[in-house]
Amino acid sequence: MSSVDKAAALQGERSAILDLLFQVIQERKSGSADKSYTVSLFQKGLDTILKKTGEEAIELVIAGKGGKREEIVYEAGDLLYHLLVLLSYYDIDPEEVYRELRRRFGFSGIAEKESRGT
C-alpha cells in the first residue's frame, strides 16, 4: 500500500497522521539524499538531527510569542516532523511516547514529577 493510500485509509484520525509520517520517515532512512531531506538528515547524523529539532523548538516558541496562529501551526508541524526524525534515529516508535502519555493521564503534573524522584 502506497503512502498516499495509507493516508486516505487513515483520513479522519487525528493522531494517525503522525504514525503515517513516522512510517514514511522510517522508509526514507536508507534512500537517496539528493531526493530526500529526511535522508540527508540521517546521513548528516545525530548532531544535525538534534540541532534541527532544537531550532524548530525555538522557532515555535518565537511564533507562540508572536501569537500568529498560522505561524504557530506551521512551526508546530516542523517541530513534530523533526521530533519524529529523532525518534526514528533511535528506532523509538511513537507508540512508546503515546504509552508514556497514557501512563501520565489523570496525574497532576506535580504528582507525576514527584513520582520520578527528581
N, CA, C and O of each residue as an XYZ file, in Angstrom:
472
protein
N       0.861     -1.173      0.000
C       0.000      0.000      0.000
C       0.905      1.233      0.000
O       1.813      1.340      0.825
N       0.657      2.161     -0.924
C       1.466      3.367     -1.022
C       1.173      4.310      0.145
O       0.172      4.157      0.845
N       2.060      5.285      0.343
C       1.868      6.275      1.399
C       0.582      7.059      1.196
O      -0.106      7.395      2.160
N       0.256      7.354     -0.071
C      -0.974      8.084     -0.372
C      -2.193      7.241     -0.003
O      -3.157      7.751      0.566
N      -2.147      5.944     -0.331
C      -3.248      5.050      0.032
C      -3.388      4.945      1.545
O      -4.498      4.922      2.077
N      -2.254      4.881      2.230
C      -2.289      4.822      3.692
C      -2.915      6.087      4.256
O      -3.716      6.031      5.189
N      -2.543      7.229      3.685
C      -3.100      8.497      4.160
C      -4.609      8.524      3.969
O      -5.343      8.971      4.850
N      -5.066      8.050      2.827
C      -6.508      8.018      2.568
C      -7.209      7.091      3.551
O      -8.294      7.407      4.039
N      -6.598      5.956      3.841
C      -7.200      4.993      4.764
C      -7.264      5.539      6.183
O      -8.162      5.196      6.951
N      -6.309      6.386      6.521
C      -6.233      6.923      7.871
C      -6.931      8.273      8.026
O      -6.968      8.836      9.120
N      -7.484      8.788      6.928
C      -8.117     10.107      6.961
C      -9.155     10.171      8.080
O      -9.931      9.237      8.281
N      -9.154     11.280      8.795
C     -10.123     11.471      9.865
C      -9.606     11.080     11.238
O     -10.216     11.436     12.246
N      -8.510     10.364     11.301
C      -7.926     10.001     12.595
C      -6.826     11.000     12.919
O      -5.815     11.065     12.219
N      -7.017     11.767     13.963
C      -6.116     12.889     14.241
C      -4.672     12.477     14.471
O      -3.773     13.074     13.880
N      -4.425     11.502     15.286
C      -3.038     11.122     15.558
C      -2.477     10.212     14.483
O      -1.265     10.005     14.434
N      -3.315      9.665     13.626
C      -2.840      8.740     12.608
C      -1.855      9.396     11.656
O      -0.974      8.717     11.130
N      -1.976     10.679     11.422
C      -1.039     11.351     10.519
C       0.376     11.298     11.077
O       1.334     11.205     10.310
N       0.524     11.353     12.385
C       1.860     11.231     12.973
C       2.425      9.832     12.752
O       3.612      9.672     12.470
N       1.575      8.832     12.881
C       2.015      7.457     12.637
C       2.398      7.266     11.172
O       3.398      6.617     10.866
N       1.609      7.825     10.284
C       1.900      7.727      8.851
C       3.212      8.442      8.527
O       4.051      7.904      7.805
N       3.389      9.644      9.054
C       4.624     10.383      8.814
C       5.825      9.610      9.348
O       6.878      9.577      8.711
N       5.671      8.994     10.506
C       6.766      8.194     11.065
C       7.110      7.035     10.135
O       8.287      6.734      9.935
N       6.105      6.386      9.568
C       6.349      5.285      8.624
C       7.122      5.772      7.407
O       8.046      5.101      6.948
N       6.753      6.921      6.888
C       7.455      7.486      5.734
C       8.901      7.792      6.105
O       9.813      7.503      5.331
N       9.115      8.369      7.271
C      10.474      8.666      7.736
C      11.283      7.381      7.843
O      12.436      7.335      7.412
N      10.690      6.339      8.412
C      11.378      5.045      8.531
C      11.765      4.500      7.154
O      12.867      3.985      6.966
N      10.844      4.623      6.199
C      11.100      4.130      4.842
C      12.225      4.905      4.170
O      12.973      4.340      3.372
N      12.353      6.172      4.477
C      13.330      7.029      3.793
C      14.708      7.003      4.439
O      15.648      7.601      3.915
N      14.834      6.331      5.548
C      16.125      6.286      6.239
C      17.263      5.836      5.327
O      18.391      6.309      5.465
N      16.983      4.945      4.417
C      18.048      4.371      3.590
C      17.939      4.780      2.118
O      18.480      4.095      1.250
N      17.261      5.867      1.832
C      17.091      6.328      0.454
C      18.231      7.203     -0.012
O      19.290      7.259      0.613
N      18.000      7.887     -1.121
C      18.996      8.751     -1.746
C      18.863     10.183     -1.224
O      17.778     10.763     -1.271
N      19.963     10.752     -0.729
C      19.937     12.081     -0.117
C      19.595     13.179     -1.106
O      19.012     14.192     -0.720
N      19.941     13.003     -2.370
C      19.659     14.063     -3.337
C      18.169     14.179     -3.635
O      17.742     15.126     -4.296
N      17.387     13.242     -3.161
C      15.949     13.255     -3.401
C      15.135     13.420     -2.125
O      13.911     13.532     -2.188
N      15.785     13.436     -0.982
C      15.025     13.431      0.272
C      15.746     14.218      1.370
O      16.884     13.919      1.731
N      15.055     15.222      1.882
C      15.572     15.966      3.032
C      15.722     15.033      4.230
O      16.687     15.133      4.988
N      14.765     14.129      4.394
C      14.803     13.184      5.510
C      16.069     12.343      5.463
O      16.747     12.179      6.477
N      16.388     11.814      4.295
C      17.593     11.001      4.151
C      18.829     11.838      4.454
O      19.757     11.367      5.112
N      18.839     13.078      3.975
C      20.011     13.927      4.222
C      20.216     14.147      5.721
O      21.356     14.211      6.182
N      19.134     14.265      6.483
C      19.273     14.411      7.935
C      19.940     13.187      8.539
O      20.855     13.314      9.353
N      19.482     11.991      8.141
C      20.073     10.769      8.687
C      21.538     10.640      8.287
O      22.364     10.204      9.089
N      21.865     11.016      7.052
C      23.245     10.904      6.595
C      24.157     11.885      7.316
O      25.332     11.589      7.535
N      23.633     13.052      7.689
C      24.439     14.037      8.410
C      24.630     13.647      9.866
O      25.586     14.083     10.507
N      23.716     12.820     10.399
C      23.918     12.266     11.718
C      23.143     12.929     12.847
O      22.381     13.876     12.651
N      23.370     12.398     14.011
C      22.633     12.786     15.204
C      22.772     14.267     15.542
O      21.783     14.914     15.884
N      23.969     14.808     15.453
C      24.152     16.217     15.817
C      23.282     17.135     14.957
O      22.705     18.098     15.462
N      23.188     16.838     13.670
C      22.343     17.642     12.782
C      20.875     17.477     13.136
O      20.128     18.455     13.160
N      20.459     16.252     13.412
C      19.066     15.995     13.790
C      18.722     16.748     15.075
O      17.662     17.367     15.171
N      19.611     16.694     16.050
C      19.384     17.405     17.317
C      19.348     18.916     17.103
O      18.501     19.607     17.669
N      20.262     19.422     16.291
C      20.313     20.857     16.015
C      19.013     21.313     15.362
O      18.439     22.324     15.766
N      18.547     20.581     14.363
C      17.312     20.960     13.669
C      16.110     20.876     14.607
O      15.231     21.736     14.556
N      16.059     19.864     15.454
C      14.958     19.738     16.402
C      14.953     20.922     17.358
O      13.900     21.495     17.639
N      16.123     21.286     17.854
C      16.237     22.438     18.741
C      15.850     23.742     18.056
O      15.153     24.574     18.636
N      16.306     23.914     16.819
C      15.954     25.126     16.067
C      14.442     25.244     15.892
O      13.865     26.318     16.058
N      13.812     24.119     15.554
C      12.359     24.143     15.341
C      11.615     24.426     16.646
O      10.585     25.099     16.637
N      12.127     23.920     17.759
C      11.501     24.214     19.052
C      11.582     25.709     19.349
O      10.614     26.314     19.810
N      12.739     26.291     19.082
C      12.908     27.735     19.315
C      11.999     28.535     18.388
O      11.381     29.511     18.812
N      11.918     28.123     17.120
C      11.044     28.828     16.178
C       9.586     28.757     16.610
O       8.834     29.713     16.420
N       9.183     27.633     17.187
C       7.812     27.511     17.685
C       7.586     28.445     18.870
O       6.532     29.071     18.978
N       8.565     28.538     19.748
C       8.453     29.451     20.886
C       8.321     30.892     20.389
O       7.490     31.651     20.890
N       9.124     31.259     19.422
C       9.061     32.614     18.865
C       7.702     32.858     18.210
O       7.104     33.919     18.390
N       7.217     31.875     17.453
C       5.888     32.008     16.836
C       4.816     32.132     17.902
O       3.877     32.914     17.750
N       4.944     31.368     18.982
C       3.989     31.458     20.082
C       3.990     32.841     20.711
O       2.939     33.381     21.058
N       5.163     33.399     20.850
C       5.260     34.751     21.407
C       4.618     35.766     20.462
O       3.986     36.723     20.908
N       4.783     35.552     19.152
C       4.201     36.452     18.168
C       2.687     36.342     18.070
O       2.006     37.287     17.672
N       2.171     35.174     18.439
C       0.725     34.981     18.505
C      -0.004     34.822     17.182
O      -1.235     34.840     17.150
N       0.736     34.664     16.083
C       0.073     34.470     14.785
C      -0.236     32.987     14.605
O       0.662     32.156     14.466
N      -1.507     32.687     14.612
C      -1.984     31.306     14.576
C      -1.343     30.479     13.461
O      -0.875     29.368     13.711
N      -1.315     31.004     12.240
C      -0.781     30.237     11.108
C       0.706     29.956     11.263
O       1.181     28.905     10.833
N       1.447     30.876     11.868
C       2.871     30.642     12.113
C       3.071     29.582     13.192
O       3.971     28.748     13.089
N       2.245     29.616     14.209
C       2.328     28.610     15.274
C       2.054     27.225     14.696
O       2.778     26.274     14.991
N       1.023     27.108     13.882
C       0.679     25.820     13.264
C       1.832     25.328     12.387
O       2.214     24.160     12.459
N       2.382     26.214     11.564
C       3.481     25.855     10.669
C       4.695     25.362     11.461
O       5.257     24.311     11.156
N       5.085     26.119     12.464
C       6.266     25.750     13.252
C       6.018     24.494     14.088
O       6.936     23.701     14.298
N       4.793     24.311     14.561
C       4.463     23.078     15.294
C       4.614     21.871     14.373
O       5.103     20.821     14.790
N       4.193     22.025     13.123
C       4.372     20.943     12.149
C       5.841     20.619     11.939
O       6.223     19.449     11.898
N       6.670     21.654     11.807
C       8.112     21.438     11.644
C       8.699     20.719     12.853
O       9.497     19.794     12.707
N       8.299     21.150     14.048
C       8.834     20.523     15.253
C       8.407     19.061     15.348
O       9.225     18.200     15.673
N       7.146     18.773     15.071
C       6.679     17.380     15.128
C       7.438     16.514     14.130
O       7.821     15.389     14.451
N       7.659     17.031     12.922
C       8.419     16.272     11.921
C       9.831     15.962     12.439
O      10.267     14.811     12.399
N      10.532     16.972     12.918
C      11.903     16.743     13.375
C      11.952     15.863     14.619
O      12.898     15.095     14.796
N      10.949     15.967     15.479
C      10.855     15.071     16.626
C      10.716     13.619     16.158
O      11.349     12.722     16.715
N       9.893     13.393     15.141
C       9.727     12.036     14.611
C      11.016     11.532     13.966
O      11.319     10.341     14.050
N      11.777     12.415     13.326
C      13.080     12.014     12.778
C      13.993     11.569     13.916
O      14.682     10.555     13.800
N      14.002     12.319     15.011
C      14.825     11.951     16.169
C      14.400     10.596     16.741
O      15.243      9.750     17.042
N      13.098     10.401     16.886
C      12.614      9.102     17.380
C      13.036      7.982     16.433
O      13.469      6.917     16.874
N      12.908      8.227     15.133
C      13.291      7.222     14.143
C      14.783      6.906     14.219
O      15.180      5.749     14.078
N      15.600      7.916     14.440
C      17.045      7.714     14.566
C      17.337      6.656     15.629
O      18.215      5.810     15.457
N      16.594      6.718     16.719
C      16.784      5.772     17.820
C      15.845      4.568     17.748
O      15.766      3.781     18.692
N      15.129      4.425     16.621
C      14.162      3.330     16.452
C      13.153      3.275     17.592
O      12.813      2.200     18.086
N      12.684      4.440     17.996
C      11.638      4.541     19.014
C      10.330      4.814     18.298
O      10.156      5.875     17.699
N       9.425      3.877     18.355
C       8.119      4.046     17.722
C       7.307      5.071     18.513
O       7.326      5.051     19.744
N       6.602      5.960     17.832
C       5.778      6.932     18.559
C       4.817      6.284     19.558
O       4.430      6.916     20.541
N       4.434      5.046     19.319
C       3.539      4.360     20.255
C       4.137      4.314     21.653
O       3.401      4.336     22.640
N       5.462      4.249     21.752
C       6.101      4.274     23.074
C       5.841      5.605     23.770
O       5.627      5.641     24.982
N       5.860      6.692     23.013
C       5.575      8.016     23.573
C       4.096      8.100     23.939
O       3.745      8.611     25.003
N       3.225      7.595     23.054
C       1.783      7.595     23.351
C       1.517      6.823     24.645
O       0.715      7.246     25.477
N       2.206      5.675     24.803
C       2.026      4.851     26.004
C       2.443      5.630     27.249
O       1.773      5.572     28.280
N       3.557      6.362     27.146
C       4.017      7.176     28.278
C       3.005      8.267     28.609
O       2.734      8.537     29.779
N       2.451      8.890     27.580
C       1.440      9.928     27.824
C       0.179      9.337     28.453
O      -0.426      9.943     29.338
N      -0.214      8.135     27.982
C      -1.377      7.474     28.600
C      -1.102      7.147     30.058
O      -1.993      7.260     30.900
N       0.134      6.740     30.364
C       0.509      6.421     31.745
C       0.342      7.646     32.635
O      -0.089      7.531     33.783
N       0.680      8.804     32.110
C       0.607     10.042     32.887
C      -0.802     10.609     32.980
O      -1.082     11.453     33.831
N      -1.679     10.151     32.115
C      -3.030     10.716     32.066
C      -3.713     10.535     33.405
O      -3.697      9.441     33.969
N      -4.316     11.599     33.921
C      -5.009     11.529     35.195
C      -4.148     11.924     36.383
O      -4.669     12.128     37.479
N      -2.822     12.037     36.183
C      -1.922     12.527     37.224
C      -1.823     14.028     37.093
O      -1.892     14.567     35.988
N      -1.667     14.694     38.193
C      -1.323     16.111     38.079
C       0.142     16.173     37.673
O       0.899     15.239     37.937
N       0.540     17.247     37.042
C       1.931     17.401     36.647
C       2.867     17.357     37.833
O       3.967     16.810     37.741
N       2.446     17.921     38.935
C       3.271     17.930     40.150
C       3.432     16.512     40.693
O       4.537     16.103     41.047
N       2.341     15.770     40.759
C       2.405     14.386     41.274
C       3.265     13.518     40.365
O       4.024     12.678     40.849
N       3.154     13.714     39.042
C       3.943     12.928     38.108
C       5.421     13.196     38.299
O       6.220     12.259     38.307
N       5.802     14.450     38.452
C       7.218     14.799     38.657
C       7.729     14.216     39.974
O       8.852     13.716     40.040
N       6.906     14.280     41.018
C       7.303     13.722     42.316
C       7.499     12.213     42.224
O       8.357     11.663     42.914
N       6.709     11.528     41.375
C       6.832     10.070     41.248
C       8.159      9.670     40.605
O       8.606      8.532     40.752
N       8.789     10.607     39.891
C      10.080     10.332     39.256
C      11.248     10.514     40.231
O      12.367     10.077     39.963
N      10.971     11.161     41.360
C      12.022     11.354     42.358
C      13.060     12.377     41.952
O      14.186     12.341     42.447
N      12.703     13.298     41.051
C      13.690     14.325     40.648
C      13.192     15.687     41.048
O      13.867     16.688     40.804
